[in-house]
């Protein structure tokens, strides 16, 4: 029994003794004694002892039955918790498998817009439903059994904190899985009751915080996570670990896992709270959230958590701590992924015209916006113009590549957009097509040689210009398919023949003939 538990029992005992002492002076104490009064004990003292016992103990037989039921409930809870985690992992794997792979180069202009393949999903549904259903049924059964046994155990013996704690965990899991049937309040009641008995126990604050977080009560969750951290640090010196082994350092009294999650969750609660406020611009919540995220990073050596925290920090800092901008961008991208492209476009417009503060954030959104305009909204010229505005402002090296490599994907998309728009326009308007190919060739993207090739074909009437484009194109021949190689070698052979450079003409003619 911990010091805090003993202290709580002592307080109850003293209060009960005080009350009963008053009652005993009125002469009614003798009638309260249960059974035979031990030798040497007055009836008043025996009566007070009986009443105190009622506040602290239950008969041995009930206690034993409650212990058995509690152990069974805990076992069922452990099983159901593991099963639900398996269900979630199984569903994640199926969702990942349902994403189709990119099949051609045009996929470069449609990043993050892959929808599930309906045919493949229908083919999998039979297996997916059976596995998912079986695990869900087993998890639900064990969850019901956990609640039933723990409620009976609590009814038989209401003085066991472990029973109440595990019943609270069960209620919490019920609320997560079946929110229409069970509320988080039932879990909160159990932990609040334990907190009244053990106000110095940090775990009760931590558990209450997780319930508030699940209910989206961000400020309440933040306060409880803060209280959990403060109590843990304050009580580390006299923790049960050090009571059992006094020579351990004070740091051994800190529960590292709970401490990490308490600190990390403070940052998350602040981000969520700032999100709900919908304030555009830098907020105090963003500054505090970053502070807690940085602290959390120092509390774990797990590289996966480091990556996750780095992603959170990047999320907050994306538009100079304008969290609402990050939230709205996520909302727009989610709509785009769900094929709600017009609604996504409306949010992109709001971001660009009203919400975002920094140029880099606006550049990123223009990229997102141009992607769906080009691939989904049939506004390809607008997409190229929008992204071209960004490309023109970015510093480049002599090859047309961005000096800031974080823009590489944007350049790749822009080049692909311009090139394929040029291909579509060639039969209608060669002048406009040439302009698109010229834009594509001006920036560094992996298939820019194809743009040079098309420009060489379009300018055949101008030998010098055609040769210039063709020579640029042949530098990329390693990426050409067979037909493209034939095309470039034939173009070069013809152009050099017309220019009366027969040696070079024969060289490219031989290459052309080898491919026939």
Secondary structure, DSSP 8 states (H G I E B T S, - for coil): --HHHHHHHHHHHHHHHHHHHHHHTTT-GGGG--S---TT--HHHHHHHHHHHHHH---HHHHHHHHHHHHHHHHHHHHHHHHHHHHHHHHHHHHHHTB----SGGGGGSTT---B-HHHHHHHHHHHHHHHHHHHHHHHHHHHHHHHHHHHHHHH-TT-HHHHHHHHHHHHHHHHH-TTT--THHHHHHHHHHHHH-TT-HHHHHHHHHHHHHTT-HHHHHHHHHHHHHHHHHHGGG-HHHHHSTTS-GGGGS-HHHHHHHHHHHHHHHHHHHHHHT--S--HHHHHHHHHHHHHHHT---HHHHHHHHHHHHHHHTTTS-HHHHHHHHHHHHHHHTT-HHHHHHHHHHIIIII--SHHHHHHHHHHHHHHHHHTSS-HHHHHHHHHHHHHHS-B-TTS-BSSGGGHHHHHHHHHHHHHHHHHHTTT-HHHHHHHHHHHHHS--TTHHHHHHHHHHHTTTSHHHHHHHHHHHHTTGGG--HHHHHHHHHHHHHHHHHTT-HHHHHHHHHHHHHH-
